[in-house]
C-alpha cells in the first residue's frame, strides 16, 4: 500500500506545498516529521513562491463588532451574507470570549472586545473599559498569546497595534520571498498626562508601550507640537501605516479635525540629545478649505500611504491620500491629495420619496484592503460599498445589528489572510503562556475549548486529501 511516510523529505515537501493553505497548516499536527517539514523556512518559502507563480488571490474578510452584544461577532466578505458566530466559534479559543459571561466578564469593565488588527493578527482585550489583559491571536490558526498586564489601569485610553510583516518580497527577474521569523510587534496605550484631566487641553501625554522584543511594558512621555484635549480623540483603534500609529479626532471635536501619529520604535530624537524617555507626536491637520469632519482613517495598501474619509454637509464624502516624505513623489510629500468625492444626497431624496423617511446619518466602516477605490459604509442599517473614483454605490446586505449607537472602538476590522498565516510568537515574558490565563479574568486556565478531531482521525483525513491531489 502506498504510504506517504515512505517518501523522501524533498518529495514530500513538493507534495505538501501544493495542497490548500488550511490543509498545509493542519499537516503540522500529523506527526513530528511533518511538523518539522511544514514549519521549516524552506517549506514556507516554497509554498509562497508557488502561490505567487499561480497568482493565487489574497483573501480579505471583514470582522464586525456588535455594539449591543460584543461577543456576537460576525464576519463577511463583499457580496455574501454575514456569517454570524453565534456559537462564538470565531474567537472562542480566547479566554475572555469563552462562556459563560458571568464568569469571564468583569461587569465593571464591560464585555471583551477586538481593539486592533494587522493583516491576519488581532489584538483583543478582556474588557471594554479599564483595559488590562490583552491577547494577540491569529483567528485562522487559533494561535494566541497573553500579554503581561500594563503597569497601570485607566478607564479610557487609546490603543494601537503595529507589527512587522512575516515575510517580505523583492522582485527582479523573479519574486523572492524573505521570511521575517523574528518579526516584532508593539502595543501602544496612549494616555492623558494625569487621570481625570482628559477634557483639559495639553501638549504632553503618556504612552505605555509593550514590545515583543523585550516582553515588557515601558511608560514614556509623549510631546505634541500642538495642544489638544485627550477626549477629543475618537475612541477608535490606532491605524498602522509605514511604521507609525495614527489616531484621529472625534466628530465635531472642539479642537477641530486632525490626525496624530506616533512612531513606537523611535523612542528618541536626534534633536533632543538622545532622550530615550520621550516620544514626539506628528500632528496632521485636515485639508485646507474643507468642511466636515474626519470619519475614517485607514491605509491605501497599493499606494502605501495613509487614507482619510471626510464627511461634509449634505451627505458629501471626500477621500484623501496623505503623500508622506517616504513617497517617491517628493513634490507631493506631506500633502493631502484628493482621490475622489461624491454625495449621498440623492440617496436621501430617494428614500424620502419612496418611504417618506429622511435618513441622513451614515458612517464609514472600512477601506477595502484589496481594492483602493472601495469604501464600506453603513446607512439606515444597511452596508453599502462606494467606488469613490466612479461615485457609484452598491447596496450589500443588512447586518444583524445597527452600528449607529456605537461609541467605543472601531466597528469593522479588515482581516487580510496572507498566503501563509502569520505565526503568533511567544514573547519573552516568562510567566506568560498561550495555554494560561491571568487568574480572575477570561475564564478557567485551560486550552481552547474548540473541538478538534482526534489526531488519528485528522491524520487519516489529511492523508486521504493529499492522495486525491496526487491522483
Buried (B, 14 or more C-beta within 10 A) or exposed (E): EEEBEEEEEEEBBEBBBBBEBEBBBBBBBBEEEBEEBBEEEEBBBBBBBBBBEEEEEBBBBBBBBBBEEBBBBBBBEBEEEBBBBEEBBBBBBBBBBBEEBEEBBBEEBBBBBBBBBBBBBBBBBBBBBBBBBBBBBBBBBBBBBBBBBBEBBBEBBBBBBBBBBBBEEEEEEEEBBEBEEEBBBBBBBBBBBEEEEBEEEBBBBBBBBBBBEEBBBBBBBBEBEEEBBBBBBBBBBBBBBBEBBBBBBBEEBEBEBBBBBBBBBEBBBEEEEEEEEBBBBBBBEBBEEBEBBBBBBBBBBEBEBBBBBBBBEEBBBBBBBBBBEEBEEEEBEEBBBEBBBBBBEEBBEEBEEEEEEEBBEBBBBBBBBBBBBBBBBBBBEBBBBBBBBEEEBEEBBEBBBBBEEBEBBBBBBBBBBBBBBBBBBBBEBEEBEBEBBBEEBBBEEEEBEEEEEEEEEBBEBBBEBBEEEEE
